Amino acid sequence: DRCINHEDNVDTEPFRTAVWHYTFRLYGVHNDSYEYRFVNVYLPVKLKIFIKKLVCYPHIVTMDDVKKMGVGLQEHEKIHVAILA
């Protein structure tokens, strides 16, 4: 819907793409056409830790993990990140 954290008309594609490619890397998939430096640009360390835990150890993810994912997102945006991962 081109908004993030109450800001309208934001291009969220770079963020979503970084989540997607980071998740693929966790599974050992590498895309030669993607610049992986953007993962560090768009995903803070706490968010990468959350995504890794969600993808690799989903059975131990807690609400506290969701609250401390390192980015100020609305609840439905956090769910969107989880779905992307």
C-alpha positions, 0 to 999 in steps of 0.5 A: 500500500506504499506506506510504512509506519504512518508515512504515505507514498514510500517505496517499500520495495528495497526493504521488502527485497532485502528481507526476501534475499536475506531469508534466501541467504539463510537457506543457502540460496544466492542470487548473483544479480542482487547487491547483498550490501543492501541487506545491511542498508535496509535491515538493522541487526535486530531485525536480521536477528528476528528474521533468522530466528523466525526462519530457522527456529520458528517454534521459539519465537515469542511476542517479546521477539516481535516487540524488539525486532529493531524497527518501528513498525505497526503491528500489521507491518510486522506481520507483513515482514514475517510473511515475507520471511 
